Amino acid sequence: MQIRVANRQDEKSIQAIFAELCSKKGEELDLSSKHKDLRNIEANYFGNEGIFLVAEDDGKLLGFAGAKKECDTTISVDRFYIDDAHKRSGIDKQFMQVIVPFAKRMYFERLNWNVMEEPPKVGVSANQTYSAPSCFNKALLVQMQFKKDENNRYWLPIEPAN
C-alpha cells in the first residue's frame, strides 16, 4: 500500500467512488456545482495551494484525502475517504503525516477539518466524505491536538516551518 499525490488519471476512480457514496445518501454526484472540486482535482487543489492524496494497493484506490487553501492562514481538509475494508488500518494517520508537514511548508497556521457535519464519533460506521468518518479515530485527533471551534468543527493549530 502506498500514499501518493493524486493525478489526472485518478479523477474517474475518485468520482466513481464519490458517486457511490452520494447514491447511498440518496443524492447524485453533481460535478457542476456541489462537488465541482472533484471535476478538476489538479486545478482545484494543487492550483489552490492544496494537496490531494490517494492510498492505493496494486492499482486499487483504497482512499483519498484533499486539502486546499481556505484563506491566507488556513488550509482545510475538504475530502476524506477510506474504503470500509481498510478503515482502522492507519491510512488516516498516513494521510495526515503528509498533509500536516505540507501545511507547515506552505506557512499555514491552521488546518480545518471540513469533511463532517458533526465531530467524529468512535465506532460510527460511516463511509462518507461528508459525514463523521469512523476511519479517522479519536486517538489520532487527541494525539494531533485537534481543537473544537465555536462552530463545533475540529481544527489543528499549525506551526509554520521556518
VMD Tcl script that draws the C-alpha trace (Angstrom):
set ca {
  {0.00 0.00 0.00}
  {1.26 3.46 -0.83}
  {0.16 7.04 -0.23}
  {0.87 9.26 -3.22}
  {-0.16 12.54 -4.79}
  {-3.26 12.15 -6.97}
  {-3.04 12.79 -10.69}
  {-5.43 13.37 -13.58}
  {-5.76 9.61 -14.19}
  {-7.19 9.14 -10.67}
  {-10.13 11.51 -11.19}
  {-12.53 9.00 -12.76}
  {-11.96 6.49 -9.93}
  {-12.37 9.19 -7.29}
  {-15.55 10.44 -8.94}
  {-16.94 6.88 -9.21}
  {-16.32 6.24 -5.51}
  {-17.86 9.57 -4.58}
  {-20.88 8.92 -6.84}
  {-21.45 5.66 -4.97}
  {-21.22 7.48 -1.63}
  {-23.75 10.06 -2.82}
  {-26.06 7.32 -4.06}
  {-26.05 5.70 -0.61}
  {-27.32 9.03 0.77}
  {-29.98 9.32 -1.94}
  {-28.06 12.07 -3.73}
  {-26.37 12.39 -7.09}
  {-22.82 13.38 -7.84}
  {-23.02 17.00 -9.00}
  {-19.77 17.95 -10.72}
  {-21.24 21.23 -11.97}
  {-21.75 22.78 -8.53}
  {-21.86 20.91 -5.21}
  {-18.94 18.57 -5.98}
  {-17.18 20.64 -8.64}
  {-13.85 20.39 -6.81}
  {-13.72 16.74 -7.98}
  {-14.07 17.71 -11.66}
  {-10.52 19.00 -11.98}
  {-8.51 17.99 -8.93}
  {-5.27 19.46 -10.22}
  {-6.76 22.94 -10.65}
  {-8.98 22.87 -7.57}
  {-6.43 21.52 -5.11}
  {-2.88 21.92 -6.43}
  {-3.84 25.19 -8.14}
  {-5.32 26.43 -4.86}
  {-2.23 25.91 -2.67}
  {-3.51 22.49 -1.72}
  {-2.81 18.79 -1.94}
  {-4.85 15.73 -2.92}
  {-3.60 12.30 -1.91}
  {-4.65 8.77 -2.75}
  {-3.95 5.49 -0.98}
  {-3.62 2.59 -3.38}
  {-2.64 -1.04 -3.35}
  {-1.93 -2.96 -6.56}
  {-3.69 -0.27 -8.60}
  {-6.85 -0.30 -6.42}
  {-7.85 3.00 -4.83}
  {-8.28 2.47 -1.06}
  {-8.86 6.08 -0.07}
  {-8.26 9.74 -0.74}
  {-7.75 12.99 1.14}
  {-7.88 16.52 -0.23}
  {-6.90 19.77 1.47}
  {-6.78 23.26 0.00}
  {-6.31 26.87 1.00}
  {-9.31 28.37 2.79}
  {-7.67 31.74 3.47}
  {-4.13 33.09 3.81}
  {-3.55 31.37 7.15}
  {-5.78 28.29 6.87}
  {-5.82 25.06 4.88}
  {-8.92 22.84 5.03}
  {-9.31 19.11 4.61}
  {-12.41 19.05 2.41}
  {-12.38 15.46 1.14}
  {-11.55 12.34 3.12}
  {-12.48 8.75 2.31}
  {-11.17 5.31 3.25}
  {-12.64 2.08 1.91}
  {-14.60 0.08 4.52}
  {-12.21 -2.88 4.31}
  {-9.23 -0.64 5.12}
  {-10.57 1.51 7.93}
  {-8.54 1.44 11.13}
  {-5.51 0.35 9.12}
  {-3.55 3.56 9.67}
  {-4.33 5.19 6.32}
  {-5.85 8.19 8.12}
  {-2.61 8.74 10.03}
  {-0.53 8.34 6.87}
  {-2.65 10.94 5.08}
  {-2.19 13.38 7.96}
  {1.55 12.65 8.11}
  {1.72 14.14 4.61}
  {-0.90 16.92 4.94}
  {0.39 18.50 8.18}
  {4.03 18.88 7.03}
  {2.71 20.20 3.70}
  {0.68 22.82 5.60}
  {3.78 23.81 7.57}
  {5.88 24.19 4.42}
  {3.13 26.39 2.92}
  {3.16 28.61 6.07}
  {-0.43 27.88 7.08}
  {-1.23 28.44 10.77}
  {-4.40 26.37 10.98}
  {-5.80 23.17 9.46}
  {-9.61 22.91 9.44}
  {-11.35 19.54 9.31}
  {-14.30 20.26 6.99}
  {-15.35 16.75 5.97}
  {-18.05 16.16 8.52}
  {-21.34 17.61 9.60}
  {-20.56 16.71 13.21}
  {-17.46 15.76 15.20}
  {-16.12 12.24 14.73}
  {-17.67 9.55 16.89}
  {-15.74 6.46 17.81}
  {-17.38 3.30 16.49}
  {-19.67 5.04 13.98}
  {-19.68 3.21 10.67}
  {-19.73 5.94 8.07}
  {-18.12 5.52 4.67}
  {-18.73 9.08 3.53}
  {-16.54 12.07 2.98}
  {-19.17 14.47 4.31}
  {-20.19 12.65 7.46}
  {-18.36 11.64 10.61}
  {-15.71 9.26 9.26}
  {-15.04 6.33 11.55}
  {-11.76 5.81 9.71}
  {-10.40 8.89 11.47}
  {-10.05 7.66 15.01}
  {-10.43 9.70 18.17}
  {-6.97 8.77 19.41}
  {-5.42 10.43 16.37}
  {-7.44 13.60 16.99}
  {-6.12 13.71 20.55}
  {-2.58 12.81 19.52}
  {-2.56 15.53 16.87}
  {-4.10 18.01 19.37}
  {-7.15 18.93 17.30}
  {-9.38 21.52 18.96}
  {-13.05 22.44 18.53}
  {-14.03 25.95 17.49}
  {-17.23 27.89 18.25}
  {-18.92 26.19 15.26}
  {-18.19 22.76 16.74}
  {-15.72 21.82 14.00}
  {-12.29 20.39 14.54}
  {-9.15 22.32 13.70}
  {-5.45 21.86 14.23}
  {-3.05 24.68 15.03}
  {-0.06 24.55 12.69}
  {3.34 25.98 13.48}
  {4.70 27.00 10.07}
  {8.17 25.85 9.08}
  {10.94 28.40 9.44}
}
mol new
graphics top color blue
foreach p $ca { graphics top sphere $p radius 0.5 }
foreach p [lrange $ca 0 end-1] q [lrange $ca 1 end] { graphics top cylinder $p $q radius 0.2 }
display resetview
